[in-house]
C-alpha cells in the first residue's frame, strides 16, 4: 500500500492508486491524484464537470456511472473524455474522483 501527501496529511492508497478511504477525498486530494496518477497538472472545468458527475452518481447509487451516462450527461464525446483522462473514465476519472475501482475495470 502506498500513500499521497496532501497538505501535510497522509492519504492512503491501495496497490492500484485508488483511495482506501473515500471520505478523505476533497478537491486538493483530487488535484494531487490527477498529477500523481494521470500526469494532469491542471484540472480544467471539463475535468471537474466529469469528476463531479461521477462523484454525485456514486454518492446517490453506490456505483460508478456507465461511460454512456457520463457522455450523455456532460455532453462530451467519449474521445474527449479519453483526452481528459488518458487511462479512461473508469480507471482515471474514478480514481481522481476518489471512488473505489469500478467493477469490471481491468
CNS distance restraints for C-alpha pairs under 8 A (distance, minus, plus):
assign (resid   1 and name CA) (resid  12 and name CA) 7.30 0.50 0.50
assign (resid   1 and name CA) (resid  13 and name CA) 6.07 0.50 0.50
assign (resid   1 and name CA) (resid  14 and name CA) 5.04 0.50 0.50
assign (resid   1 and name CA) (resid  15 and name CA) 5.11 0.50 0.50
assign (resid   2 and name CA) (resid  12 and name CA) 6.17 0.50 0.50
assign (resid   2 and name CA) (resid  13 and name CA) 5.26 0.50 0.50
assign (resid   2 and name CA) (resid  14 and name CA) 6.40 0.50 0.50
assign (resid   2 and name CA) (resid  15 and name CA) 6.69 0.50 0.50
assign (resid   2 and name CA) (resid  17 and name CA) 7.49 0.50 0.50
assign (resid   3 and name CA) (resid  10 and name CA) 6.27 0.50 0.50
assign (resid   3 and name CA) (resid  11 and name CA) 5.28 0.50 0.50
assign (resid   3 and name CA) (resid  12 and name CA) 4.35 0.50 0.50
assign (resid   3 and name CA) (resid  13 and name CA) 5.09 0.50 0.50
assign (resid   4 and name CA) (resid  10 and name CA) 5.82 0.50 0.50
assign (resid   4 and name CA) (resid  11 and name CA) 4.97 0.50 0.50
assign (resid   4 and name CA) (resid  12 and name CA) 6.50 0.50 0.50
assign (resid   4 and name CA) (resid  13 and name CA) 7.19 0.50 0.50
assign (resid   4 and name CA) (resid  32 and name CA) 7.66 0.50 0.50
assign (resid   4 and name CA) (resid  33 and name CA) 7.91 0.50 0.50
assign (resid   5 and name CA) (resid   9 and name CA) 5.52 0.50 0.50
assign (resid   5 and name CA) (resid  10 and name CA) 4.79 0.50 0.50
assign (resid   5 and name CA) (resid  11 and name CA) 6.08 0.50 0.50
assign (resid   6 and name CA) (resid  10 and name CA) 6.53 0.50 0.50
assign (resid   6 and name CA) (resid  11 and name CA) 7.03 0.50 0.50
assign (resid   6 and name CA) (resid  28 and name CA) 7.09 0.50 0.50
assign (resid   6 and name CA) (resid  29 and name CA) 6.34 0.50 0.50
assign (resid   6 and name CA) (resid  32 and name CA) 7.00 0.50 0.50
assign (resid  11 and name CA) (resid  19 and name CA) 7.36 0.50 0.50
assign (resid  11 and name CA) (resid  24 and name CA) 7.02 0.50 0.50
assign (resid  12 and name CA) (resid  19 and name CA) 6.10 0.50 0.50
assign (resid  12 and name CA) (resid  20 and name CA) 5.82 0.50 0.50
assign (resid  12 and name CA) (resid  21 and name CA) 7.36 0.50 0.50
assign (resid  13 and name CA) (resid  17 and name CA) 5.09 0.50 0.50
assign (resid  13 and name CA) (resid  18 and name CA) 5.25 0.50 0.50
assign (resid  13 and name CA) (resid  19 and name CA) 4.53 0.50 0.50
assign (resid  13 and name CA) (resid  20 and name CA) 5.28 0.50 0.50
assign (resid  14 and name CA) (resid  18 and name CA) 5.48 0.50 0.50
assign (resid  14 and name CA) (resid  19 and name CA) 6.32 0.50 0.50
assign (resid  14 and name CA) (resid  20 and name CA) 5.81 0.50 0.50
assign (resid  17 and name CA) (resid  37 and name CA) 7.11 0.50 0.50
assign (resid  17 and name CA) (resid  95 and name CA) 7.39 0.50 0.50
assign (resid  18 and name CA) (resid  95 and name CA) 5.36 0.50 0.50
assign (resid  18 and name CA) (resid  98 and name CA) 6.96 0.50 0.50
assign (resid  18 and name CA) (resid  99 and name CA) 7.25 0.50 0.50
assign (resid  18 and name CA) (resid 100 and name CA) 6.13 0.50 0.50
assign (resid  18 and name CA) (resid 101 and name CA) 6.65 0.50 0.50
assign (resid  19 and name CA) (resid  24 and name CA) 7.88 0.50 0.50
assign (resid  19 and name CA) (resid  25 and name CA) 7.92 0.50 0.50
assign (resid  19 and name CA) (resid  95 and name CA) 7.37 0.50 0.50
assign (resid  19 and name CA) (resid  98 and name CA) 5.93 0.50 0.50
assign (resid  19 and name CA) (resid  99 and name CA) 7.10 0.50 0.50
assign (resid  19 and name CA) (resid 100 and name CA) 6.75 0.50 0.50
assign (resid  20 and name CA) (resid 100 and name CA) 7.55 0.50 0.50
assign (resid  21 and name CA) (resid  25 and name CA) 7.88 0.50 0.50
assign (resid  22 and name CA) (resid  98 and name CA) 5.43 0.50 0.50
assign (resid  22 and name CA) (resid  99 and name CA) 6.20 0.50 0.50
assign (resid  22 and name CA) (resid 100 and name CA) 7.48 0.50 0.50
assign (resid  24 and name CA) (resid  29 and name CA) 7.81 0.50 0.50
assign (resid  25 and name CA) (resid  29 and name CA) 5.65 0.50 0.50
assign (resid  25 and name CA) (resid  30 and name CA) 6.89 0.50 0.50
assign (resid  25 and name CA) (resid  97 and name CA) 7.67 0.50 0.50
assign (resid  25 and name CA) (resid  98 and name CA) 5.64 0.50 0.50
assign (resid  26 and name CA) (resid  30 and name CA) 6.26 0.50 0.50
assign (resid  27 and name CA) (resid  31 and name CA) 6.23 0.50 0.50
assign (resid  28 and name CA) (resid  32 and name CA) 6.24 0.50 0.50
assign (resid  29 and name CA) (resid  33 and name CA) 6.06 0.50 0.50
assign (resid  30 and name CA) (resid  34 and name CA) 5.99 0.50 0.50
assign (resid  30 and name CA) (resid  96 and name CA) 5.01 0.50 0.50
assign (resid  30 and name CA) (resid  97 and name CA) 6.21 0.50 0.50
assign (resid  30 and name CA) (resid  98 and name CA) 7.08 0.50 0.50
assign (resid  31 and name CA) (resid  35 and name CA) 6.33 0.50 0.50
assign (resid  31 and name CA) (resid  41 and name CA) 7.78 0.50 0.50
assign (resid  31 and name CA) (resid  42 and name CA) 7.44 0.50 0.50
assign (resid  31 and name CA) (resid  43 and name CA) 6.83 0.50 0.50
assign (resid  31 and name CA) (resid  96 and name CA) 7.56 0.50 0.50
assign (resid  32 and name CA) (resid  36 and name CA) 6.06 0.50 0.50
assign (resid  33 and name CA) (resid  37 and name CA) 5.46 0.50 0.50
assign (resid  33 and name CA) (resid  38 and name CA) 7.41 0.50 0.50
assign (resid  33 and name CA) (resid  95 and name CA) 7.42 0.50 0.50
assign (resid  33 and name CA) (resid  96 and name CA) 5.46 0.50 0.50
assign (resid  34 and name CA) (resid  38 and name CA) 5.16 0.50 0.50
assign (resid  34 and name CA) (resid  39 and name CA) 6.25 0.50 0.50
assign (resid  34 and name CA) (resid  40 and name CA) 5.19 0.50 0.50
assign (resid  34 and name CA) (resid  41 and name CA) 7.08 0.50 0.50
assign (resid  34 and name CA) (resid  43 and name CA) 7.60 0.50 0.50
assign (resid  34 and name CA) (resid  96 and name CA) 5.69 0.50 0.50
assign (resid  35 and name CA) (resid  39 and name CA) 4.44 0.50 0.50
assign (resid  35 and name CA) (resid  40 and name CA) 4.65 0.50 0.50
assign (resid  35 and name CA) (resid  41 and name CA) 5.30 0.50 0.50
assign (resid  35 and name CA) (resid  42 and name CA) 7.93 0.50 0.50
assign (resid  36 and name CA) (resid  40 and name CA) 7.85 0.50 0.50
assign (resid  37 and name CA) (resid  92 and name CA) 7.54 0.50 0.50
assign (resid  38 and name CA) (resid  85 and name CA) 7.09 0.50 0.50
assign (resid  38 and name CA) (resid  86 and name CA) 6.96 0.50 0.50
assign (resid  38 and name CA) (resid  87 and name CA) 7.25 0.50 0.50
assign (resid  38 and name CA) (resid  92 and name CA) 6.74 0.50 0.50
assign (resid  43 and name CA) (resid  47 and name CA) 5.56 0.50 0.50
assign (resid  43 and name CA) (resid  48 and name CA) 6.69 0.50 0.50
assign (resid  44 and name CA) (resid  48 and name CA) 6.35 0.50 0.50
assign (resid  45 and name CA) (resid  49 and name CA) 6.06 0.50 0.50
assign (resid  46 and name CA) (resid  50 and name CA) 6.50 0.50 0.50
assign (resid  46 and name CA) (resid  84 and name CA) 7.92 0.50 0.50
assign (resid  47 and name CA) (resid  51 and name CA) 6.12 0.50 0.50
assign (resid  47 and name CA) (resid  84 and name CA) 6.56 0.50 0.50
assign (resid  48 and name CA) (resid  52 and name CA) 5.80 0.50 0.50
assign (resid  49 and name CA) (resid  53 and name CA) 6.17 0.50 0.50
assign (resid  49 and name CA) (resid  74 and name CA) 6.98 0.50 0.50
assign (resid  50 and name CA) (resid  54 and name CA) 6.10 0.50 0.50
assign (resid  50 and name CA) (resid  70 and name CA) 7.05 0.50 0.50
assign (resid  50 and name CA) (resid  74 and name CA) 6.83 0.50 0.50
assign (resid  50 and name CA) (resid  93 and name CA) 7.53 0.50 0.50
assign (resid  51 and name CA) (resid  55 and name CA) 6.12 0.50 0.50
assign (resid  51 and name CA) (resid  93 and name CA) 6.39 0.50 0.50
assign (resid  51 and name CA) (resid  94 and name CA) 7.41 0.50 0.50
assign (resid  51 and name CA) (resid  96 and name CA) 7.29 0.50 0.50
assign (resid  51 and name CA) (resid  97 and name CA) 5.27 0.50 0.50
assign (resid  52 and name CA) (resid  56 and name CA) 5.98 0.50 0.50
assign (resid  52 and name CA) (resid  97 and name CA) 7.40 0.50 0.50
assign (resid  53 and name CA) (resid  57 and name CA) 6.04 0.50 0.50
assign (resid  53 and name CA) (resid  70 and name CA) 7.40 0.50 0.50
assign (resid  53 and name CA) (resid  74 and name CA) 7.95 0.50 0.50
assign (resid  54 and name CA) (resid  58 and name CA) 6.12 0.50 0.50
assign (resid  54 and name CA) (resid  64 and name CA) 6.42 0.50 0.50
assign (resid  54 and name CA) (resid  65 and name CA) 6.31 0.50 0.50
assign (resid  54 and name CA) (resid  70 and name CA) 7.52 0.50 0.50
assign (resid  54 and name CA) (resid  93 and name CA) 7.93 0.50 0.50
assign (resid  54 and name CA) (resid  94 and name CA) 6.96 0.50 0.50
assign (resid  54 and name CA) (resid  97 and name CA) 6.94 0.50 0.50
assign (resid  55 and name CA) (resid  59 and name CA) 6.09 0.50 0.50
assign (resid  55 and name CA) (resid  64 and name CA) 7.93 0.50 0.50
assign (resid  55 and name CA) (resid  97 and name CA) 6.00 0.50 0.50
assign (resid  55 and name CA) (resid  98 and name CA) 7.68 0.50 0.50
assign (resid  55 and name CA) (resid  99 and name CA) 7.23 0.50 0.50
assign (resid  56 and name CA) (resid  60 and name CA) 6.19 0.50 0.50
assign (resid  57 and name CA) (resid  61 and name CA) 6.01 0.50 0.50
assign (resid  57 and name CA) (resid  62 and name CA) 7.56 0.50 0.50
assign (resid  57 and name CA) (resid  63 and name CA) 7.15 0.50 0.50
assign (resid  57 and name CA) (resid  64 and name CA) 6.64 0.50 0.50
assign (resid  57 and name CA) (resid  65 and name CA) 6.28 0.50 0.50
assign (resid  58 and name CA) (resid  62 and name CA) 4.65 0.50 0.50
assign (resid  58 and name CA) (resid  63 and name CA) 4.85 0.50 0.50
assign (resid  58 and name CA) (resid  64 and name CA) 5.21 0.50 0.50
assign (resid  58 and name CA) (resid  65 and name CA) 7.07 0.50 0.50
assign (resid  58 and name CA) (resid  99 and name CA) 7.59 0.50 0.50
assign (resid  59 and name CA) (resid  63 and name CA) 7.84 0.50 0.50
assign (resid  63 and name CA) (resid 102 and name CA) 7.54 0.50 0.50
assign (resid  64 and name CA) (resid  90 and name CA) 7.84 0.50 0.50
assign (resid  64 and name CA) (resid  94 and name CA) 7.49 0.50 0.50
assign (resid  64 and name CA) (resid  99 and name CA) 7.71 0.50 0.50
assign (resid  64 and name CA) (resid 102 and name CA) 6.21 0.50 0.50
assign (resid  65 and name CA) (resid  69 and name CA) 6.28 0.50 0.50
assign (resid  65 and name CA) (resid  70 and name CA) 6.70 0.50 0.50
assign (resid  66 and name CA) (resid  70 and name CA) 6.57 0.50 0.50
assign (resid  67 and name CA) (resid  71 and name CA) 6.39 0.50 0.50
assign (resid  67 and name CA) (resid  78 and name CA) 7.89 0.50 0.50
assign (resid  67 and name CA) (resid  89 and name CA) 6.89 0.50 0.50
assign (resid  67 and name CA) (resid  90 and name CA) 7.73 0.50 0.50
assign (resid  68 and name CA) (resid  72 and name CA) 6.14 0.50 0.50
assign (resid  69 and name CA) (resid  73 and name CA) 5.91 0.50 0.50
assign (resid  70 and name CA) (resid  74 and name CA) 5.94 0.50 0.50
assign (resid  70 and name CA) (resid  75 and name CA) 7.99 0.50 0.50
assign (resid  70 and name CA) (resid  76 and name CA) 7.92 0.50 0.50
assign (resid  71 and name CA) (resid  75 and name CA) 5.46 0.50 0.50
assign (resid  71 and name CA) (resid  76 and name CA) 5.12 0.50 0.50
assign (resid  71 and name CA) (resid  77 and name CA) 5.71 0.50 0.50
assign (resid  71 and name CA) (resid  78 and name CA) 6.24 0.50 0.50
assign (resid  71 and name CA) (resid  81 and name CA) 7.95 0.50 0.50
assign (resid  72 and name CA) (resid  76 and name CA) 7.23 0.50 0.50
assign (resid  76 and name CA) (resid  80 and name CA) 6.24 0.50 0.50
assign (resid  76 and name CA) (resid  81 and name CA) 6.77 0.50 0.50
assign (resid  77 and name CA) (resid  81 and name CA) 6.61 0.50 0.50
assign (resid  78 and name CA) (resid  82 and name CA) 6.36 0.50 0.50
assign (resid  79 and name CA) (resid  83 and name CA) 6.35 0.50 0.50
assign (resid  80 and name CA) (resid  84 and name CA) 6.23 0.50 0.50
assign (resid  81 and name CA) (resid  85 and name CA) 5.99 0.50 0.50
assign (resid  81 and name CA) (resid  88 and name CA) 7.22 0.50 0.50
assign (resid  81 and name CA) (resid  89 and name CA) 6.74 0.50 0.50
assign (resid  82 and name CA) (resid  86 and name CA) 5.09 0.50 0.50
assign (resid  82 and name CA) (resid  87 and name CA) 7.06 0.50 0.50
assign (resid  82 and name CA) (resid  88 and name CA) 5.31 0.50 0.50
assign (resid  82 and name CA) (resid  89 and name CA) 6.94 0.50 0.50
assign (resid  85 and name CA) (resid  89 and name CA) 6.35 0.50 0.50
assign (resid  85 and name CA) (resid  92 and name CA) 5.66 0.50 0.50
assign (resid  85 and name CA) (resid  93 and name CA) 6.09 0.50 0.50
assign (resid  86 and name CA) (resid  92 and name CA) 7.04 0.50 0.50
assign (resid  87 and name CA) (resid  91 and name CA) 6.05 0.50 0.50
assign (resid  87 and name CA) (resid  92 and name CA) 5.07 0.50 0.50
assign (resid  88 and name CA) (resid  92 and name CA) 5.26 0.50 0.50
assign (resid  88 and name CA) (resid  93 and name CA) 6.66 0.50 0.50
assign (resid  89 and name CA) (resid  93 and name CA) 4.69 0.50 0.50
assign (resid  89 and name CA) (resid  94 and name CA) 6.47 0.50 0.50
assign (resid  90 and name CA) (resid  94 and name CA) 5.41 0.50 0.50
assign (resid  90 and name CA) (resid  95 and name CA) 7.78 0.50 0.50
assign (resid  90 and name CA) (resid 101 and name CA) 7.55 0.50 0.50
assign (resid  90 and name CA) (resid 102 and name CA) 6.43 0.50 0.50
assign (resid  90 and name CA) (resid 105 and name CA) 6.54 0.50 0.50
assign (resid  91 and name CA) (resid  95 and name CA) 5.96 0.50 0.50
assign (resid  91 and name CA) (resid 101 and name CA) 6.76 0.50 0.50
assign (resid  91 and name CA) (resid 102 and name CA) 7.54 0.50 0.50
assign (resid  91 and name CA) (resid 105 and name CA) 6.71 0.50 0.50
assign (resid  92 and name CA) (resid  96 and name CA) 6.28 0.50 0.50
assign (resid  93 and name CA) (resid  97 and name CA) 6.03 0.50 0.50
assign (resid  94 and name CA) (resid  98 and name CA) 6.29 0.50 0.50
assign (resid  94 and name CA) (resid  99 and name CA) 5.30 0.50 0.50
assign (resid  94 and name CA) (resid 100 and name CA) 7.22 0.50 0.50
assign (resid  94 and name CA) (resid 101 and name CA) 7.02 0.50 0.50
assign (resid  94 and name CA) (resid 102 and name CA) 7.63 0.50 0.50
assign (resid  95 and name CA) (resid  99 and name CA) 5.79 0.50 0.50
assign (resid  95 and name CA) (resid 100 and name CA) 6.99 0.50 0.50
assign (resid  95 and name CA) (resid 101 and name CA) 7.00 0.50 0.50
assign (resid 101 and name CA) (resid 105 and name CA) 6.84 0.50 0.50
